[in-house]
Every structure is written in C-alpha cells, then in structure tokens.
Amino acid sequence: MDPDLIQIREAAEIIGVSIDTLRRWDESGRFRSIRSEGGHRYYKKQDIEIYLNDLLKLAQDWVYSGTEIPSLYYCSDSSIFQARLVKMQEKFKTEGDALLKENFSLIVSVAGEIGNNSFDHNLGSWPDVSGIFFGYDINKRQVVLADRGQGILKTLKRVKPELIDDQEALKVAFTEVISGRSPEARGNGLKYVRDVVTKSLKSLFFRTGNGELNLEVGSPNLDVKKTENSFHGCIALITF
C-alpha cells in the first residue's frame, strides 16, 4: 500500500471524529477519500494535514451549519480552554521566531479575552452546543476562536436594550465601557483586545450575527459592515 495513504480508522483518530462521520463527509463531498479496488476508504496524509490547518473554514462550518469539528479544537468548558491556552503559550515561547517570542503574551491574552467572553456571556444559556472552537497555527501566524452562543447583540441588549443590529453592537462592544448590574460587565474585554491588536499585533477579523469587524495594526478605526449570511455566535481570527 502507498505509504502516504492511511486507513479510515487511523484518519478518524487523527482528525478526531468518528468513522461514520468520515463516511458521511466522503458521501457528501466535504472530505473525499480514495477508494481501493475492493471499495475500502483511504486518505492521503497530506490531505488530512491541509484539512486540519484550514482553521477558519473549520470554525465557520461549525458555527454556520453545526457540522462536527475535530476534537483537537473543541473546548467543552472553560477549564479545557485554559489548559489549551497554556499549551499554546508554551509552544509560542519555545517554537516561535524572535518576533513571536517577544509578543506571545499579548497574543495569549487577546485569545484568552475572546475565549473567556464566550464562556462568561453564555453561561447556562447556550442556544444549542456549548463550548468553543479554539485552534492556532504558528506557520500561518493565526489563532481562531468561535462559539455557537447568543452573539454580541443579544448579550449587550440585556444592559443596552436600545441597540438595533449586530453592526451597532460590534461598534459598542469594541469602543464603549458598559456596566450592568454589579458585578456584571459585558464586552469590556473587547476594548482591551482592540487596543492590543491595533498597537502590537497584525489584524483581527471578528464576526457575529450578520455583522463583521476588521481591525488592523496602526489603524484605530473600526471597519464594520453587514454580511449576507447570519448565524448565532461569534468567530474571531487573530493574525500576528
């Protein structure tokens, strides 16, 4: 057998999904296998690596359609997220280049703020699937987080009911200090995120509902627009 091909069972273990899931993905065209003459499914190691490295697509597929995601990237609760955040910090410290080693603490703090927001603001009120997507790629210099929570608009409307849409909610979340009933404070960590990204990192892509925000280093201005597709929850792509 071609040494670059592996059986479906091993592929499922590497990706972190069930064999039945891989069969469904193959039949739907989402992730194709190579069939032997006997009809058995095999997978290229390179195809699996490429699939696992397309973090933003994996996160988007999950938040938009609820498709299963590799267990490697799923944090069912905040304790798992914190443990993986520490692992990311150690990886960046030991394996990153000089620039990454200099800024790793800022990247970790920004990712921590966004991930913790997901857990804090959806505690006990997840619409369907609890937990978050969390993945990172040193070579692509990116961190991706996502959740299938209530989204920023619904969260902020509890203390700011006059908010109209997702675009306005995004602007408020990244620019205003909002205080609710003590000790509740919603979205204030995102002001910190904005400050770090525009001063020290490269960019932030953030989407919630049908609102999309882009931040770039050196530019404090918010680029907020309406998207065609809408979903409940949030997606964030941090580049550094």
GIBELSUL-V283755 format. One record per residue. PHI is phi in radians with two decimals (none if undefined). PSI is psi in radians with two decimals (* if undefined). Layout:
PHI,PSI
PHI,PSI
This chain:
none,2.55
-0.98,2.15
-1.13,-0.30
-1.50,-0.03
-1.86,2.48
-2.24,2.73
-1.27,2.84
-1.07,-0.61
-1.11,-0.79
-1.17,-0.68
-1.05,-0.74
-1.10,-0.68
-1.17,-0.70
-1.16,-0.79
-1.29,-0.58
1.64,0.56
-2.27,3.05
-1.43,2.84
-1.09,-0.70
-1.07,-0.64
-1.11,-0.77
-1.08,-0.65
-1.10,-0.75
-1.14,-0.73
-1.09,-0.66
-1.14,-0.81
-1.16,-0.56
-1.49,-0.21
1.57,0.03
-1.20,-0.71
-2.56,1.75
-1.37,2.53
-1.78,3.05
-1.95,2.16
-1.60,2.39
-1.40,3.02
-1.06,-0.49
-1.50,0.00
1.59,0.10
-1.38,2.55
-1.57,2.32
-2.27,2.78
-2.33,2.49
-1.32,2.35
-1.05,-0.66
-1.14,-0.68
-1.11,-0.65
-1.18,-0.72
-1.10,-0.76
-1.11,-0.75
-1.06,-0.80
-1.23,-0.40
-1.52,-0.17
-1.54,1.24
-1.12,-0.74
-1.12,-0.70
-1.14,-0.73
-1.03,-0.78
-1.15,-0.75
-1.13,-0.73
-1.03,-0.67
-1.23,-0.85
-1.25,-0.56
-1.43,-0.64
-2.23,-0.07
1.31,0.29
-1.15,2.62
-1.10,2.46
-2.00,2.69
-0.99,2.40
-1.06,-0.42
-1.00,-0.50
-1.90,0.06
-1.80,2.16
-1.95,1.85
-1.29,-0.41
-2.57,3.00
-1.18,-0.50
-1.17,-0.68
-1.16,-0.73
-1.05,-0.80
-1.08,-0.70
-1.12,-0.71
-1.28,-0.50
-1.13,-0.70
-1.13,-0.71
-1.10,-0.70
-1.09,-0.73
-1.04,-0.79
-1.16,-0.66
-1.14,-0.76
-1.12,-0.67
-1.17,-0.69
-1.65,-0.51
-1.96,-0.16
-1.37,2.89
-1.36,-3.08
-1.05,-0.73
-1.16,-0.72
-1.17,-0.70
-1.12,-0.49
-1.34,-0.57
-1.94,0.12
-1.03,-0.62
-1.16,-0.60
-1.21,-0.72
-1.09,-0.78
-1.12,-0.70
-1.19,-0.67
-1.15,-0.81
-1.07,-0.69
-1.12,-0.72
-1.07,-0.81
-1.18,-0.78
-1.13,-0.75
-1.14,-0.60
-1.01,-0.74
-1.03,-0.81
-1.26,-0.77
-1.14,-0.71
-1.52,-0.15
-2.04,0.15
-0.97,2.06
1.33,0.06
-2.46,0.58
-1.13,2.31
-1.09,-0.68
-2.54,-1.41
-1.59,2.17
-1.44,2.92
1.59,3.09
-2.33,2.80
-1.58,2.34
-2.56,2.00
-2.53,2.77
-2.60,2.72
-2.45,1.96
-1.12,-0.73
-1.13,-0.71
-1.47,-0.14
0.96,1.02
-2.58,2.67
-2.24,2.36
-2.16,2.29
-2.28,2.61
-2.76,2.70
-2.53,2.80
-1.87,0.78
-1.52,-2.75
-1.37,-0.38
1.58,2.85
-1.20,-0.70
-1.03,-0.89
-1.12,-0.63
-1.16,-0.82
-1.29,-0.48
-1.12,-0.32
-1.14,-0.55
-2.01,-0.15
-2.45,1.24
-1.12,-0.26
-1.36,-0.12
-1.06,2.42
-1.75,-0.82
-2.50,3.12
-1.16,-0.58
-1.14,-0.78
-1.13,-0.68
-1.10,-0.69
-1.11,-0.77
-1.08,-0.77
-1.12,-0.80
-1.06,-0.59
-1.69,-0.02
-2.26,-0.47
-1.89,2.61
-1.61,2.05
-2.03,2.22
-2.03,2.28
-1.79,-2.75
-1.18,2.31
-0.94,2.38
-1.70,0.45
-1.37,2.30
-2.50,2.11
-1.87,2.27
1.36,0.00
-1.16,-0.47
-1.14,-0.41
-1.27,-0.41
-1.16,-0.69
-1.10,-0.77
-0.99,-0.82
-1.04,-0.76
-1.10,-0.78
-1.18,-0.80
-1.07,-0.82
-1.28,-0.33
-1.76,-0.58
-2.28,-0.40
-1.77,-2.68
-1.91,-0.97
-2.84,2.87
-2.40,2.21
-1.89,2.18
-2.37,2.26
-2.30,2.42
-2.62,2.39
1.02,-2.13
-2.01,0.49
-1.94,2.47
-2.31,2.35
-2.19,2.43
-2.23,2.28
-2.12,2.50
-2.32,2.61
-1.04,2.42
1.46,-0.09
-2.22,1.84
-1.31,-0.14
-1.26,2.50
-1.61,2.22
-1.78,1.72
-2.05,2.33
-2.54,2.93
-1.64,2.41
-1.84,2.85
-1.28,-0.71
-1.66,2.57
-2.21,2.66
-2.69,2.85
-1.69,2.31
2.14,-2.85
-2.50,2.63
-2.30,2.39
-2.36,2.32
-2.11,1.99
-1.77,2.20
-2.05,2.56
-2.52,*
